[in-house]
Amino acid sequence: MHGTGVPLLTPFDDEGNLQETDLRELVAWVEDRGVDFIVPCGSNSEAELMSVEERNRVTEIVADESDVPVLAGTGHPGLRETLRQTNLAAEAGADAALVVTPFYFSHDDDTWIDYYRTVADESPVPVYLYSVPAYTDVALSPEVVGELADHENIAGMKDSSGDLTRLQRERARTEDADFNLLVGSGSIYAAGLDAGADGGVLALANVAPERASEIYRLQQGGHDEQARQLNAQLIELNRAITAQYGVPGAKAVMQARGAPAGAPRRPHHPVSSSVREELEELAQAAEH
């Protein structure tokens, strides 16, 4: 996976039911705006609020509709559930599996290494590590990442720590491996690419896929300073749809842009009208 990936939002109705037609339209909406690959069933997809069967159905639809590679989120806190979800994703047509660190219980580095090697040994598709400490309170160490990078079926990692030093240390430990390092924080996308990342999986690519994709294209074209300037212009929008208002905020922005993002699933609630207006202003500013 290279370039700009989108952790695709999942359209639900007000009762929390999956809207399959809207999901199909949403795939086309982001593809038409330049994303390089699609990530269903990640954090921004509200995957942890879906059953195994629902996640599988979402992956099936995205794989069926997508003309770009599909990196499906398949991680659960337990190994058996992760293996089952990963096999289902492969059967559904996903090109690779994004496996979040097991959470809730604490584990040591040896346990992480054993877990990911087991998943990679069993998976019929390449596996990507997924470290998102803001949600899991777990961050894979660069040393663990370096050790896992040598596994023939571990193809890369999404690092959502937002820590550029950590990203650089991961790159230094994986530069000799066939290992795609992906930035998971839109606030450091350009800087992460400068540090050697191969692309990103960004919440920002849901609400401003054109602009997120442009950062990558500018950086790859040798226009590093322009990429950084563009990234800086998107910082407030990125913060609003992640740390500040989360998935409900992202869905509000996409709805304002005419995308069929649907409603957030409970316990999430839609944002207020005043927040919606604030988000619309940020989105409009980002388009210029």
C-alpha positions as CSV (number, residue, x, y, z in Angstrom):
1,M,0.0,0.0,0.0
2,H,1.5,3.3,-1.1
3,G,0.0,6.8,-1.4
4,T,-3.1,8.2,0.4
5,G,-5.5,5.7,2.0
6,V,-8.9,6.5,3.4
7,P,-10.2,4.8,6.6
8,L,-13.6,4.8,5.1
9,L,-16.6,6.0,7.2
10,T,-19.5,3.6,7.5
11,P,-22.9,4.9,6.6
12,F,-25.6,4.0,9.1
13,D,-29.2,5.2,9.3
14,D,-30.6,6.8,12.5
15,E,-31.3,3.4,13.9
16,G,-27.8,2.2,13.4
17,N,-28.5,0.0,10.4
18,L,-25.9,-0.3,7.6
19,Q,-26.8,1.6,4.5
20,E,-25.4,-0.6,1.8
21,T,-26.3,1.7,-1.2
22,D,-24.8,4.7,0.5
23,L,-21.6,2.7,1.2
24,R,-21.3,1.8,-2.5
25,E,-21.8,5.4,-3.4
26,L,-19.2,6.5,-0.8
27,V,-16.6,4.2,-2.3
28,A,-17.0,5.9,-5.7
29,W,-17.0,9.4,-4.0
30,V,-13.6,9.0,-2.4
31,E,-12.1,7.2,-5.4
32,D,-13.2,10.0,-7.8
33,R,-11.3,12.4,-5.5
34,G,-8.0,10.7,-5.8
35,V,-7.4,8.3,-3.0
36,D,-4.9,5.5,-3.7
37,F,-6.4,2.7,-1.5
38,I,-9.4,2.2,0.8
39,V,-9.4,0.9,4.4
40,P,-12.9,-0.3,5.5
41,C,-13.5,-1.4,9.2
42,G,-10.8,0.8,10.8
43,S,-11.3,3.2,13.7
44,N,-13.0,5.9,11.7
45,S,-15.3,3.2,10.3
46,E,-16.7,2.6,13.8
47,A,-15.5,-1.0,13.4
48,E,-15.5,-1.6,17.2
49,L,-19.2,-0.9,17.2
50,M,-19.9,-3.6,14.5
51,S,-20.2,-7.4,14.8
52,V,-17.9,-9.8,12.9
53,E,-20.7,-10.3,10.3
54,E,-21.3,-6.6,9.8
55,R,-17.6,-6.0,9.3
56,N,-17.4,-8.7,6.8
57,R,-20.4,-7.3,4.9
58,V,-18.8,-3.9,4.8
59,T,-15.6,-5.4,3.5
60,E,-17.5,-7.4,0.8
61,I,-19.2,-4.3,-0.5
62,V,-16.0,-2.1,-0.5
63,A,-14.0,-4.8,-2.3
64,D,-16.8,-5.3,-4.8
65,E,-17.1,-1.6,-5.6
66,S,-13.4,-0.5,-5.3
67,D,-11.0,-0.1,-8.2
68,V,-8.1,0.5,-5.9
69,P,-6.5,-1.8,-3.3
70,V,-8.5,-2.6,-0.1
71,L,-6.8,-2.9,3.3
72,A,-9.5,-4.3,5.6
73,G,-9.4,-3.8,9.4
74,T,-9.6,-7.2,11.0
75,G,-8.2,-6.9,14.5
76,H,-10.0,-7.8,17.7
77,P,-8.8,-8.1,21.3
78,G,-8.6,-11.9,20.9
79,L,-6.6,-14.0,18.5
80,R,-9.4,-16.4,17.5
81,E,-11.7,-13.5,16.5
82,T,-8.9,-11.8,14.6
83,L,-8.0,-14.9,12.6
84,R,-11.7,-15.4,11.8
85,Q,-12.1,-11.8,10.7
86,T,-8.9,-11.9,8.6
87,N,-10.0,-15.1,6.8
88,L,-13.4,-13.6,6.1
89,A,-11.8,-10.4,4.8
90,A,-9.6,-12.4,2.4
91,E,-12.7,-14.4,1.2
92,A,-14.5,-11.1,0.7
93,G,-11.8,-9.8,-1.6
94,A,-9.6,-7.7,0.6
95,D,-6.0,-7.3,-0.6
96,A,-4.5,-7.1,2.9
97,A,-5.5,-7.0,6.6
98,L,-4.9,-4.2,9.0
99,V,-4.6,-5.7,12.5
100,V,-5.0,-3.4,15.5
101,T,-3.0,-4.2,18.6
102,P,-5.0,-6.3,21.1
103,F,-6.4,-4.0,23.8
104,Y,-8.1,-4.1,27.1
105,F,-5.6,-6.4,28.8
106,S,-1.9,-5.5,29.1
107,H,0.8,-7.5,27.2
108,D,4.5,-7.4,27.0
109,D,6.7,-7.2,23.8
110,D,7.2,-10.9,23.5
111,T,3.4,-11.4,23.5
112,W,2.9,-8.8,20.8
113,I,5.6,-10.5,18.6
114,D,4.1,-13.9,19.1
115,Y,0.6,-12.6,18.4
116,Y,1.5,-10.9,15.1
117,R,3.6,-13.7,13.9
118,T,0.7,-16.1,14.5
119,V,-1.7,-13.9,12.7
120,A,0.7,-13.5,9.8
121,D,1.4,-17.3,9.6
122,E,-2.3,-18.0,9.4
123,S,-3.4,-15.1,7.2
124,P,-4.1,-15.8,3.5
125,V,-3.3,-12.1,2.7
126,P,-0.5,-9.7,3.8
127,V,-0.8,-8.3,7.3
128,Y,-0.3,-4.7,8.4
129,L,0.4,-3.8,12.0
130,Y,-1.8,-1.1,13.4
131,S,-0.7,1.0,16.4
132,V,-3.3,3.6,17.6
133,P,-2.5,4.4,21.2
134,A,-5.1,7.2,21.5
135,Y,-7.8,4.5,21.4
136,T,-6.0,1.4,22.8
137,D,-3.4,2.9,25.2
138,V,-1.0,0.5,23.4
139,A,1.9,1.6,21.2
140,L,4.2,-1.0,19.6
141,S,7.8,-0.1,20.2
142,P,10.1,0.5,17.2
143,E,12.1,-2.5,18.3
144,V,9.1,-4.8,18.1
145,V,8.2,-3.3,14.7
146,G,11.7,-3.9,13.5
147,E,11.6,-7.5,14.6
148,L,8.2,-8.2,13.0
149,A,9.2,-6.4,9.7
150,D,11.3,-9.4,8.7
151,H,8.2,-11.8,8.6
152,E,7.4,-12.6,5.0
153,N,3.7,-12.0,5.4
154,I,3.9,-8.8,7.5
155,A,3.8,-6.1,4.8
156,G,3.8,-2.9,6.7
157,M,2.3,-0.8,9.5
158,K,-0.1,2.1,10.1
159,D,1.4,4.3,12.9
160,S,-1.4,6.5,14.3
161,S,0.7,7.7,17.3
162,G,1.2,11.2,15.8
163,D,4.8,10.9,17.1
164,L,7.3,11.8,14.3
165,T,10.3,10.7,16.4
166,R,8.7,7.2,16.8
167,L,7.9,7.1,13.1
168,Q,11.6,7.9,12.2
169,R,12.8,5.2,14.6
170,E,10.4,2.7,13.0
171,R,11.7,3.6,9.5
172,A,15.3,3.2,10.6
173,R,14.5,-0.3,11.9
174,T,12.6,-1.4,8.8
175,E,14.4,0.3,5.9
176,D,16.1,-2.9,4.8
177,A,12.8,-4.9,4.8
178,D,10.0,-5.0,2.3
179,F,7.8,-3.0,4.7
180,N,5.4,-0.2,3.9
181,L,5.3,2.4,6.7
182,L,2.0,4.4,6.7
183,V,1.3,7.7,8.6
184,G,-1.9,7.5,10.6
185,S,-2.1,11.1,11.6
186,G,-3.1,13.8,9.1
187,S,-1.3,16.5,11.2
188,I,2.1,15.1,10.3
189,Y,1.4,13.6,6.9
190,A,3.9,15.7,4.9
191,A,6.6,15.5,7.7
192,G,6.1,11.7,7.8
193,L,6.6,11.4,4.1
194,D,9.7,13.5,4.4
195,A,10.9,11.0,7.1
196,G,10.5,8.1,4.7
197,A,6.9,6.9,5.1
198,D,5.4,5.3,2.0
199,G,2.0,6.9,2.4
200,G,-0.8,7.4,4.9
201,V,-4.2,6.3,6.2
202,L,-5.8,9.5,7.2
203,A,-9.2,10.5,8.6
204,L,-8.6,13.6,6.7
205,A,-8.9,11.7,3.4
206,N,-12.6,11.1,4.2
207,V,-13.5,14.8,4.4
208,A,-10.9,16.3,2.0
209,P,-9.6,13.4,-0.1
210,E,-8.5,15.8,-2.9
211,R,-6.3,17.8,-0.5
212,A,-4.9,14.8,1.4
213,S,-4.0,13.1,-1.9
214,E,-2.4,16.4,-3.1
215,I,0.0,16.4,-0.2
216,Y,1.3,13.0,-1.3
217,R,1.6,13.9,-4.9
218,L,3.4,17.2,-4.1
219,Q,5.9,15.4,-1.8
220,Q,6.5,12.6,-4.3
221,G,7.1,15.2,-7.1
222,G,9.8,16.9,-5.1
223,H,7.7,19.8,-3.9
224,D,8.3,19.2,-0.2
225,E,7.8,22.7,1.0
226,Q,4.5,23.0,-0.9
227,A,3.4,19.7,0.6
228,R,4.2,21.0,4.1
229,Q,2.4,24.3,3.5
230,L,-0.7,22.5,2.3
231,N,-0.6,20.2,5.3
232,A,-0.4,23.2,7.6
233,Q,-3.6,24.6,6.0
234,L,-5.5,21.4,6.9
235,I,-4.4,21.2,10.6
236,E,-7.5,22.7,12.1
237,L,-9.9,20.6,9.9
238,N,-7.9,17.5,10.8
239,R,-8.0,18.3,14.5
240,A,-11.8,19.0,14.4
241,I,-12.6,15.6,12.8
242,T,-10.3,13.6,15.1
243,A,-9.4,14.8,18.6
244,Q,-12.1,17.4,18.9
245,Y,-15.4,16.0,17.4
246,G,-14.3,12.5,16.1
247,V,-16.4,10.4,13.8
248,P,-19.6,12.4,14.3
249,G,-17.7,15.5,13.2
250,A,-16.3,13.8,10.2
251,K,-19.7,12.6,9.1
252,A,-21.1,16.1,9.5
253,V,-18.4,17.5,7.2
254,M,-19.0,14.8,4.6
255,Q,-22.7,15.3,4.6
256,A,-22.1,19.1,4.1
257,R,-20.0,18.1,1.0
258,G,-22.7,16.0,-0.4
259,A,-21.2,12.6,0.5
260,P,-23.5,9.8,1.8
261,A,-21.7,9.4,5.1
262,G,-24.8,8.6,7.1
263,A,-25.3,9.0,10.8
264,P,-22.9,8.0,13.6
265,R,-23.7,4.8,15.5
266,R,-24.6,4.9,19.1
267,P,-23.2,5.6,21.7
268,H,-22.0,8.4,19.3
269,H,-24.4,11.2,18.7
270,P,-24.6,13.7,15.8
271,V,-22.9,17.0,16.4
272,S,-24.9,20.1,17.3
273,S,-26.0,22.7,14.7
274,S,-23.4,25.2,15.9
275,V,-20.6,22.6,15.6
276,R,-21.9,21.6,12.2
277,E,-21.6,25.2,11.1
278,E,-18.0,25.4,12.5
279,L,-17.1,22.3,10.6
280,E,-18.6,23.5,7.4
281,E,-16.5,26.6,7.5
282,L,-13.4,24.6,8.1
283,A,-14.2,22.3,5.2
284,Q,-14.9,25.2,2.8
285,A,-11.6,26.8,3.8
286,A,-9.8,23.6,3.0
287,E,-11.1,23.4,-0.5
288,H,-9.1,26.5,-1.5
